Amino acid sequence: MTLRELVVAYFQYYAIQAYLILAVISVGVAIWNPPSLLAGVGAAVFAVIAYPLIWYLLHRYVLHSQWMYKSPLTARTWKRIHYDHHQDPNHLEVLFGALYTTLPTIAIATIPVGWMIGGVGGAAVAFAAGLLTTCFYEFAHCIQHLSYKPKNPLLVEMKRRHMAHHFHDETGNFGITSFWPDRIFGTLYEREQRPAKSPTVFNLGYTDDVARSYPWVSRLSGGVAKGHPRKRAANQNDSDPNADAA
């Protein structure tokens, strides 16, 4: 995949379009109700700096939690926002977050503090900064998951660490573009430090035993993930004598 193809795929996705439109509207609100320069800068800086920590906490304690699949009320959401992504990490349709979960999260994380810093204008600036930071994160996420080989050393390092999270051990390297929260909380790792591959890297611990007690995700998914889905499909084709004829 070329950089041009990656950019085209990125901007065609409705979530990115929604983030950008809402960011423009938020900037318009900030212009209509301008905060002071200091308040505006403070609100934007807060959103950008807090984002890696907020993402880390959500990724580790919500997306990789066990409580979401234990309730029929949240199982479908958990399946959509993270279980499907780990089942097939390169699948574009589940690469981006669902708007019904991402937009409220961005708003809650940015608007109240922005409001305290600079009123309506500060809230709008903080929300816009959060949306644009999300766009940057999602673009980096595309680089990490799609068949594009970055040349920039920083992007190469980001991709290497994130791929370890998806294909080696899901209990660490929770960052996307910033890994300082992983370093602070002791979850940053190199593959050499964890020679054994996690048996739950694709199913996030949602095993057959767990599914017997909490069956909702299994019912929605047609079973429990066992390895990378494309490798499973390839193995099935190899074992099916009629696959080539089909």
C-alpha positions, 0 to 999 in steps of 0.5 A, spaced: 500 500 500 502 506 498 501 513 502 496 515 497 492 509 498 492 509 505 490 517 505 484 515 501 482 509 505 483 514 511 479 520 509 473 515 506 471 513 513 465 516 515 468 517 523 474 521 520 469 525 516 465 526 522 471 528 527 473 533 522 466 536 521 465 537 528 472 540 529 470 545 524 464 546 528 467 547 534 472 552 532 466 556 529 463 556 536 470 558 539 471 564 534 464 566 536 465 565 543 472 567 544 476 565 550 482 569 552 489 567 548 491 563 555 485 560 556 485 557 549 492 555 549 491 552 556 485 548 553 488 545 547 494 543 551 490 540 556 486 536 551 493 534 547 497 532 553 491 528 557 489 524 551 495 519 551 493 517 559 486 517 557 487 513 552 491 508 556 486 507 561 480 506 557 484 501 553 487 497 559 481 498 563 475 498 559 477 495 552 481 489 555 476 489 561 472 482 563 466 486 565 463 488 558 462 481 556 459 479 562 453 483 561 448 482 555 447 490 555 455 491 554 457 485 550 455 487 543 458 494 544 465 490 547 465 486 541 464 491 536 469 496 539 475 491 541 474 484 540 472 484 533 479 488 532 483 483 536 480 478 532 482 481 525 487 487 527 488 488 519 480 489 518 479 496 516 471 496 518 473 495 525 479 499 525 476 505 527 472 506 533 464 506 533 462 514 533 457 512 539 462 510 543 468 515 541 464 521 541 461 521 548 468 519 550 472 525 547 466 530 549 467 527 557 474 528 557 475 535 554 469 539 554 468 540 562 476 541 563 475 546 557 469 549 560 473 550 567 479 553 563 475 558 558 468 557 559 464 556 552 470 558 548 475 554 552 470 548 552 470 548 544 477 549 543 478 543 548 473 539 544 476 541 537 483 539 540 481 532 542 477 531 535 483 533 531 488 528 536 483 523 535 484 524 527 492 523 528 491 517 533 487 514 527 491 515 522 497 512 526 493 506 527 492 506 520 499 506 518 500 500 524 495 496 521 494 496 514 499 494 509 503 500 509 511 500 511 513 507 514 520 510 513 520 515 519 523 511 525 518 514 530 512 511 526 516 504 525 517 504 532 510 505 534 508 500 529 513 495 532 510 496 539 503 496 537 503 490 532 506 486 539 500 488 542 496 485 537 500 479 535 504 477 541 501 479 548 495 483 549 497 485 556 502 490 554 504 496 549 497 499 550 499 506 547 498 508 539 502 514 538 505 515 545 507 509 550 509 514 556 503 511 560 505 504 559 512 506 561 509 509 567 505 503 569 510 498 567 506 495 561 511 497 556 515 491 553 519 488 548 518 482 545 524 479 547 522 480 554 516 476 553 518 470 549 512 466 550 506 468 545 500 470 549 494 464 548 489 470 548 492 475 544 486 474 539 480 473 543 482 477 549 481 472 554 474 470 551 475 463 551 470 457 550 470 456 558 468 463 559 463 463 553 459 457 557 458 462 562 457 469 558 455 466 551 452 473 548 459 475 544 460 468 542 452 468 539 454 474 536 460 472 533 458 465 531 463 462 536 470 464 539 476 466 536 481 461 535 487 464 532 488 469 526 481 469 522 485 469 515 489 464 517 483 459 520 480 461 513 487 459 509 487 452 514 480 451 512 481 451 505 487 447 505 483 442 508 477 442 504 478 438 497 473 442 494 475 449 496 479 450 489 473 447 485 469 452 489 
